[in-house]
Amino acid sequence: MLIVPNQHVAHTEALEPEHDALVGEVVRTAREVARIEGLSERGYRLVINTGPDAQNSVAHLHVHLLGGRGMGWPPG
């Protein structure tokens, strides 16, 4: 799933201290979606991509919520 804030921030490199509440809200929203989807017990991953090497192709901060399967480490 994708968690997208209403306020525009291009990417993590554009974050400023005034965005702290926004980032907190995005993470808490992702947690709530994970709970609703039944992912909390076994776990989930939140991913934020920044820059071309990370395949960031959307110029708006967003969080990918991944779950429902086992995931390896390191990612990528």
N, C-alpha and C positions, 0 to 999 in steps of 0.2 A: 504494500500500500504506500501511498505517497501523502505526506503531511506538508501542506503548503500554507504559509502564513499569508494573511491579507496584505500586510505591510510589505512594500517592496524593499528588498535588500538583494543586491546582485549575487553575492556569494560570501563565504566566510571571510575573505580578505577585506570585504567592505564593512564588516561588523565594527561597531563603535560601542562605547559604554552605554549609550542610550538604547541599545538594542538588547540589553541584558534581559529585560522582562519578556521581550518577544521570543528570545531563544528559550527561556524557561517555559513559556507557554507552549511552544512547539514540542518540546520534549515531554511535557506533562500530557499534552494531547496525544502524542504517540503512545505513551504509556496507557492512556485510557482506551485508545483504539485496540491496543494489544490485549487488554483485559476483556473488552467486548468480544474480540475474535477468539478468545480462549487460548492465547499464546503465553500468558504470564507464567503459568505453572512450569512449563518446560523451557521457556526462554525465547528471546527474540533478539534481533540485532537492529540498531539504528545506524544508518549510513548517510553521510553528507559528502558529496563529491565536490571538489574545488579544482578547477583548472583542467587544461586539455589532457594531461597525462592520466587524470582520474576519470576521463570520459564525461566531464561536466559539459553538457550541451544546452542547458537551459539557464539563462541569465536571471534566475530568481531563486533565492535560497529555498531549499526544500529538503525534507528528510525522508529517506526510504526506510520503511518498516518491513523487515524480513523475518519470517518465522514459519512454523509449521513443518520444519524438517531439521535434521542435524546439519550443522555447519562446521566446516573445517577451519583450522588456523595454521598458518596465516591466510587471510582472505586474499583473493585476487591472484 
